[in-house]
Amino acid sequence: MRYARSLVADEARAEDLVQQTLVKSLEKLHTFRADASLATWLHRILYRVAVDQGRRTREVPVDDLASVVESHWRDDHYTVDAALVASRAETRRDLRDALLRLPVIYRSAVVLHDMEGMTVPEIARVQDVSLPAAKQRLRRGRMMLVTALASGPDRRAARQGVALDCWSARIMVPDYLDDDLVADERRLLEQHLERCPTCPALYAGLVSVTQAVSRMRDADSVVPDAIAQRLHDTRHSAGP
């Protein structure tokens, strides 16, 4: 449960991860061969469930984000305020906020190593990757975490008092446009859009794109007018 809480943003999703892990572990118990510890095997199942969920919900492609952060760290002029990062790391809220901004494969590597005390070979088994890949994920994850901590509270301050987190709000927009949200969900989304500094533009973009695609229906008729008229004339000339 502690590992699950570190991978997702809320308690309900963490509980769901644990529940799915337990169900899958019981279904696959006959495959456990004890070549790794039971804890490693269970973490591996939970990790796979979390990755599957992350693929359906992530905002930024993993490789893109990793490349951006690593490019910063390759720049000799890039730095952060070490005292500020350390101070924010000591604040549980700031640290959790920063961790949740890491893609799950890097977040998991950091949590498994630095919180759960797993070795890099054990992380490689959990994530089903090579030892060099596990080392790279741990290295990149720590770099991402420092970068996230360096800017985290500034980002959060801009969203002070905003209902929902951005991703939760953004994935609700299609249902909002289709009028498929219940009243409480509509209210939360509308409150978020009123106060969030970043989501209104994305919402406006979704609205305009949706409307533009819809207009294509009228601009590109399935049946050209000339053929439609011929079909109409033929039907009437044939009589009842």
The 8 nearest C-alpha neighbors of each residue, nearest first, counted from 0:
[[1, 3, 2, 4, 17, 13, 14, 16],
 [2, 0, 4, 3, 5, 13, 115, 6],
 [1, 3, 5, 0, 4, 6, 110, 111],
 [4, 2, 0, 13, 6, 5, 1, 16],
 [5, 3, 13, 1, 2, 6, 7, 0],
 [4, 6, 2, 3, 7, 1, 110, 99],
 [7, 5, 3, 4, 103, 2, 99, 107],
 [8, 6, 4, 5, 9, 13, 12, 3],
 [7, 9, 99, 6, 10, 4, 12, 5],
 [10, 8, 11, 12, 7, 13, 4, 14],
 [9, 11, 13, 12, 14, 4, 8, 7],
 [10, 12, 14, 13, 9, 15, 16, 8],
 [11, 13, 15, 14, 10, 9, 16, 7],
 [14, 12, 3, 10, 16, 4, 15, 11],
 [15, 13, 17, 11, 16, 12, 18, 10],
 [14, 16, 12, 18, 13, 17, 19, 11],
 [17, 15, 13, 19, 14, 18, 20, 12],
 [18, 16, 20, 14, 15, 19, 21, 0],
 [17, 19, 15, 21, 20, 16, 14, 22],
 [18, 20, 22, 16, 17, 21, 23, 15],
 [21, 19, 17, 45, 23, 18, 22, 44],
 [20, 22, 24, 18, 19, 23, 17, 25],
 [23, 21, 19, 25, 20, 24, 18, 26],
 [22, 24, 26, 20, 25, 21, 27, 19],
 [25, 23, 27, 21, 26, 22, 28, 20],
 [26, 24, 28, 22, 23, 27, 21, 29],
 [25, 27, 23, 24, 28, 22, 29, 21],
 [28, 26, 24, 29, 30, 25, 23, 31],
 [27, 29, 25, 30, 31, 24, 26, 23],
 [28, 30, 27, 31, 26, 32, 25, 24],
 [31, 29, 28, 27, 32, 26, 24, 33],
 [32, 30, 28, 29, 33, 27, 40, 34],
 [31, 33, 34, 30, 35, 29, 28, 36],
 [34, 32, 35, 31, 36, 37, 40, 30],
 [33, 35, 32, 36, 31, 37, 40, 39],
 [36, 34, 33, 39, 37, 40, 32, 124],
 [37, 35, 39, 38, 33, 40, 34, 41],
 [36, 38, 40, 39, 41, 35, 33, 31],
 [39, 37, 41, 36, 40, 42, 35, 43],
 [40, 38, 42, 36, 37, 41, 43, 125],
 [39, 41, 37, 43, 38, 42, 36, 44],
 [42, 40, 44, 38, 43, 39, 37, 45],
 [43, 41, 39, 45, 44, 40, 46, 38],
 [42, 44, 125, 46, 40, 41, 45, 39],
 [45, 43, 41, 47, 46, 42, 20, 48],
 [46, 44, 42, 48, 20, 47, 43, 49],
 [45, 47, 43, 49, 44, 48, 42, 50],
 [46, 48, 50, 44, 49, 45, 51, 43],
 [47, 49, 45, 51, 46, 50, 52, 44],
 [48, 50, 46, 52, 47, 51, 53, 45],
 [51, 49, 53, 47, 52, 48, 46, 54],
 [52, 50, 48, 54, 53, 49, 47, 55],
 [51, 53, 49, 55, 50, 54, 48, 56],
 [54, 52, 50, 56, 55, 57, 51, 49],
 [55, 53, 51, 52, 56, 57, 50, 49],
 [54, 56, 52, 53, 57, 51, 50, 58],
 [57, 55, 53, 54, 52, 58, 166, 170],
 [56, 58, 53, 59, 54, 55, 60, 102],
 [57, 59, 56, 60, 166, 61, 53, 55],
 [58, 60, 57, 61, 64, 63, 102, 62],
 [61, 59, 63, 62, 64, 58, 57, 102],
 [62, 60, 64, 63, 102, 65, 59, 57],
 [61, 63, 65, 64, 60, 66, 59, 67],
 [64, 62, 66, 60, 61, 65, 67, 59],
 [63, 65, 67, 61, 66, 62, 68, 60],
 [64, 66, 62, 68, 63, 67, 69, 61],
 [65, 67, 69, 63, 64, 68, 70, 62],
 [68, 66, 64, 70, 65, 69, 63, 71],
 [69, 67, 71, 65, 70, 66, 143, 64],
 [68, 70, 72, 66, 71, 67, 65, 73],
 [69, 71, 73, 67, 68, 72, 66, 74],
 [72, 70, 68, 69, 74, 73, 77, 67],
 [71, 73, 69, 74, 70, 77, 68, 75],
 [74, 72, 70, 71, 69, 75, 77, 76],
 [73, 75, 71, 72, 76, 77, 70, 69],
 [76, 74, 77, 73, 72, 78, 71, 70],
 [75, 77, 74, 78, 71, 72, 73, 79],
 [78, 76, 74, 75, 71, 72, 79, 73],
 [79, 77, 76, 80, 72, 75, 81, 71],
 [80, 78, 81, 149, 77, 84, 146, 83],
 [79, 81, 83, 82, 84, 78, 149, 85],
 [82, 80, 84, 83, 79, 85, 149, 78],
 [83, 81, 85, 84, 80, 86, 87, 79],
 [82, 84, 86, 80, 81, 85, 87, 149],
 [83, 85, 81, 87, 86, 149, 82, 148],
 [86, 84, 88, 82, 83, 87, 81, 89],
 [87, 85, 83, 89, 88, 84, 82, 90],
 [86, 88, 90, 84, 89, 85, 93, 83],
 [87, 89, 85, 94, 90, 86, 84, 93],
 [88, 90, 86, 87, 91, 85, 94, 93],
 [91, 89, 87, 88, 93, 92, 94, 86],
 [90, 92, 94, 93, 95, 89, 88, 87],
 [93, 91, 95, 94, 90, 96, 87, 97],
 [94, 92, 96, 90, 95, 91, 87, 97],
 [93, 95, 88, 91, 97, 96, 92, 98],
 [96, 94, 98, 92, 97, 93, 91, 99],
 [97, 95, 93, 99, 94, 98, 92, 100],
 [96, 98, 94, 147, 100, 95, 99, 148],
 [99, 97, 95, 100, 101, 96, 94, 106],
 [98, 100, 96, 101, 97, 95, 8, 6],
 [99, 101, 97, 98, 102, 96, 147, 144],
 [100, 102, 99, 106, 98, 103, 105, 143],
 [103, 101, 104, 105, 61, 106, 100, 99],
 [102, 104, 106, 105, 107, 101, 50, 6],
 [105, 103, 107, 106, 102, 108, 136, 50],
 [106, 104, 140, 108, 136, 107, 103, 102],
 [107, 105, 103, 109, 101, 108, 104, 102],
 [106, 108, 110, 104, 105, 109, 103, 111],
 [109, 107, 105, 137, 111, 106, 110, 112],
 [110, 108, 106, 112, 107, 137, 111, 113],
 [111, 109, 114, 107, 113, 112, 108, 106],
 [110, 112, 115, 108, 117, 109, 114, 107],
 [113, 111, 117, 116, 109, 110, 115, 114],
 [112, 114, 110, 116, 109, 111, 115, 117],
 [115, 113, 110, 116, 111, 112, 109, 117],
 [116, 114, 111, 117, 112, 113, 110, 2],
 [115, 117, 112, 114, 113, 111, 118, 110],
 [118, 116, 112, 111, 115, 121, 122, 119],
 [117, 119, 121, 120, 112, 122, 116, 111],
 [118, 120, 122, 121, 123, 133, 134, 117],
 [121, 119, 123, 122, 118, 130, 124, 133],
 [120, 122, 124, 118, 123, 119, 117, 125],
 [123, 121, 119, 125, 124, 120, 126, 118],
 [122, 124, 120, 128, 133, 126, 121, 127],
 [125, 123, 127, 121, 122, 126, 120, 128],
 [126, 124, 43, 122, 123, 127, 39, 42],
 [125, 127, 123, 124, 128, 122, 43, 46],
 [128, 126, 124, 123, 125, 129, 43, 122],
 [129, 127, 123, 126, 132, 133, 130, 124],
 [128, 130, 132, 131, 123, 133, 127, 124],
 [129, 131, 133, 132, 123, 120, 134, 128],
 [132, 130, 134, 133, 129, 135, 128, 123],
 [133, 131, 135, 129, 134, 130, 128, 136],
 [132, 134, 136, 130, 123, 135, 131, 137],
 [135, 133, 131, 137, 132, 136, 138, 130],
 [134, 136, 132, 138, 133, 137, 139, 131],
 [137, 135, 133, 139, 105, 138, 134, 140],
 [136, 138, 140, 108, 134, 135, 139, 109],
 [139, 137, 135, 141, 136, 140, 134, 142],
 [138, 140, 142, 136, 141, 137, 135, 143],
 [139, 141, 105, 137, 143, 142, 138, 136],
 [142, 140, 144, 138, 143, 139, 137, 145],
 [141, 143, 139, 145, 144, 140, 146, 138],
 [144, 142, 140, 146, 141, 145, 147, 139],
 [143, 145, 147, 141, 142, 146, 148, 140],
 [144, 146, 148, 142, 147, 143, 149, 141],
 [147, 145, 143, 149, 144, 148, 142, 150],
 [146, 148, 144, 97, 149, 145, 151, 150],
 [149, 147, 151, 145, 150, 146, 97, 84],
 [148, 150, 146, 147, 84, 151, 145, 79],
 [151, 149, 148, 147, 153, 152, 154, 146],
 [150, 152, 148, 154, 147, 153, 149, 97],
 [153, 151, 155, 154, 156, 150, 93, 148],
 [154, 152, 156, 151, 155, 150, 157, 149],
 [155, 153, 151, 152, 156, 157, 150, 158],
 [154, 156, 152, 158, 157, 153, 151, 159],
 [157, 155, 159, 153, 158, 154, 152, 151],
 [156, 158, 155, 154, 159, 153, 196, 195],
 [157, 159, 155, 156, 161, 195, 160, 196],
 [160, 158, 156, 161, 157, 155, 194, 195],
 [159, 161, 158, 162, 194, 156, 191, 195],
 [160, 162, 158, 191, 159, 194, 195, 163],
 [161, 163, 191, 187, 190, 160, 164, 188],
 [164, 162, 168, 167, 191, 161, 165, 187],
 [163, 165, 167, 166, 168, 162, 161, 191],
 [166, 164, 168, 167, 169, 163, 198, 195],
 [165, 167, 169, 168, 164, 170, 58, 56],
 [168, 166, 164, 165, 169, 170, 163, 171],
 [169, 167, 165, 171, 166, 170, 188, 163],
 [170, 168, 166, 171, 172, 167, 165, 198],
 [169, 171, 172, 167, 168, 166, 173, 174],
 [170, 172, 168, 169, 174, 173, 175, 167],
 [171, 173, 175, 169, 174, 170, 176, 168],
 [174, 172, 176, 175, 171, 177, 170, 169],
 [175, 173, 179, 177, 176, 172, 171, 180],
 [176, 174, 172, 178, 173, 177, 180, 179],
 [175, 177, 173, 174, 178, 172, 179, 206],
 [176, 178, 174, 175, 179, 173, 180, 172],
 [179, 177, 175, 176, 180, 174, 181, 173],
 [180, 178, 174, 177, 175, 181, 176, 173],
 [181, 179, 175, 178, 184, 185, 174, 182],
 [180, 182, 184, 183, 185, 179, 178, 186],
 [181, 183, 185, 184, 186, 180, 187, 179],
 [184, 182, 186, 185, 181, 187, 180, 188],
 [183, 185, 187, 186, 181, 182, 180, 188],
 [186, 184, 182, 188, 183, 187, 180, 189],
 [185, 187, 183, 189, 184, 188, 190, 182],
 [188, 186, 190, 184, 189, 185, 162, 191],
 [189, 187, 191, 185, 190, 186, 168, 184],
 [188, 190, 192, 186, 191, 187, 185, 193],
 [191, 189, 187, 193, 188, 192, 162, 186],
 [190, 192, 162, 188, 189, 161, 193, 194],
 [191, 193, 189, 199, 190, 195, 194, 188],
 [194, 192, 190, 191, 189, 195, 199, 161],
 [193, 195, 191, 192, 161, 196, 190, 158],
 [194, 196, 192, 191, 197, 158, 198, 161],
 [197, 195, 198, 194, 157, 158, 199, 192],
 [198, 196, 195, 199, 200, 201, 165, 192],
 [197, 199, 201, 200, 195, 202, 192, 196],
 [200, 198, 202, 201, 192, 197, 203, 195],
 [201, 199, 203, 202, 198, 204, 197, 196],
 [202, 200, 204, 198, 203, 199, 205, 197],
 [201, 203, 199, 205, 204, 200, 198, 206],
 [204, 202, 200, 206, 201, 205, 199, 207],
 [203, 205, 201, 207, 202, 206, 208, 200],
 [204, 206, 202, 208, 203, 207, 209, 201],
 [207, 205, 203, 209, 204, 208, 210, 202],
 [206, 208, 210, 204, 209, 205, 211, 203],
 [209, 207, 211, 205, 210, 206, 204, 212],
 [210, 208, 206, 212, 207, 211, 205, 213],
 [209, 211, 213, 207, 208, 212, 206, 214],
 [212, 210, 208, 214, 213, 209, 207, 215],
 [213, 211, 215, 209, 214, 210, 208, 216],
 [212, 214, 210, 211, 215, 216, 209, 217],
 [213, 215, 211, 216, 212, 217, 210, 218],
 [216, 214, 218, 212, 213, 217, 219, 211],
 [215, 217, 214, 219, 218, 213, 220, 212],
 [218, 216, 215, 214, 219, 220, 213, 221],
 [217, 219, 215, 216, 220, 214, 213, 221],
 [220, 218, 216, 217, 215, 221, 223, 222],
 [219, 221, 222, 217, 223, 218, 216, 224],
 [220, 222, 219, 223, 216, 217, 224, 218],
 [221, 223, 220, 227, 224, 226, 225, 219],
 [224, 222, 226, 225, 220, 227, 221, 219],
 [223, 225, 227, 226, 228, 222, 220, 229],
 [226, 224, 228, 227, 223, 229, 222, 230],
 [227, 225, 229, 228, 223, 224, 230, 222],
 [226, 228, 224, 230, 225, 229, 222, 231],
 [227, 229, 231, 225, 226, 230, 232, 224],
 [230, 228, 226, 232, 231, 227, 233, 225],
 [231, 229, 233, 227, 228, 232, 234, 226],
 [230, 232, 228, 234, 229, 233, 227, 235],
 [233, 231, 229, 235, 230, 234, 236, 228],
 [232, 234, 230, 236, 231, 235, 229, 237],
 [233, 235, 231, 237, 232, 236, 230, 238],
 [236, 234, 232, 238, 237, 233, 231, 239],
 [235, 237, 233, 238, 234, 232, 231, 239],
 [238, 236, 234, 235, 233, 239, 232, 231],
 [237, 239, 235, 236, 234, 233, 232, 231],
 [238, 237, 235, 234, 236, 233, 232, 231]]
